[in-house]
Amino acid sequence: MNKPVLSPDFTIEDIHKLREYNYYQTKDMSRQERIDYYNSRGMEVHNLIQQRKLVKT
């Protein structure tokens, strides 16, 4: 499945596309692979948030 294209308004349909894309990305992963996948993605987002906080101050 290709990465979904999101609308500028970010509608409920976009959320459905993201959930479906995420499902297809993780459906064949083992439990540990999914844990690692979500932890690594979460750390990426956390780092982005921390960088933006530093820019604001």
C-alpha positions in Angstrom: 0.0 0.0 0.0 1.3 3.5 -0.9 1.7 6.2 1.6 -1.6 8.2 1.8 -1.9 11.7 0.5 -3.5 13.9 3.1 -5.7 16.9 2.4 -4.7 20.3 3.7 -7.8 20.4 6.0 -7.0 17.0 7.6 -10.5 15.5 7.6 -11.8 12.3 9.2 -11.2 10.6 5.9 -7.5 11.4 6.3 -7.6 9.7 9.7 -9.2 6.6 8.1 -6.5 6.6 5.4 -3.7 6.8 8.0 -5.2 4.0 10.1 -5.6 1.7 7.1 -2.0 2.5 6.0 -0.7 1.8 9.5 -2.6 -1.5 9.6 -1.0 -2.7 6.4 2.4 -1.6 7.6 2.2 -3.6 10.8 -0.2 -6.5 10.1 2.5 -9.1 9.4 4.9 -8.0 12.1 5.6 -10.0 15.3 4.6 -8.5 18.6 8.2 -7.4 19.3 8.6 -5.9 15.8 5.4 -3.8 16.4 6.7 -2.7 19.8 10.0 -1.6 18.2 8.2 0.1 15.3 6.0 2.1 17.5 8.7 3.0 20.0 11.0 4.2 17.2 8.3 6.3 15.6 7.3 7.7 18.9 10.9 8.8 19.6 11.0 10.5 16.2 7.9 12.6 17.1 9.2 13.3 20.6 12.5 14.6 19.2 10.6 16.8 16.7 8.5 18.3 19.5 11.6 18.9 21.6 13.4 20.7 18.7 10.4 22.9 18.1 10.2 23.8 21.8 13.9 24.9 21.7 13.2 27.1 18.6 10.3 28.8 20.4 12.4 29.9 23.4 
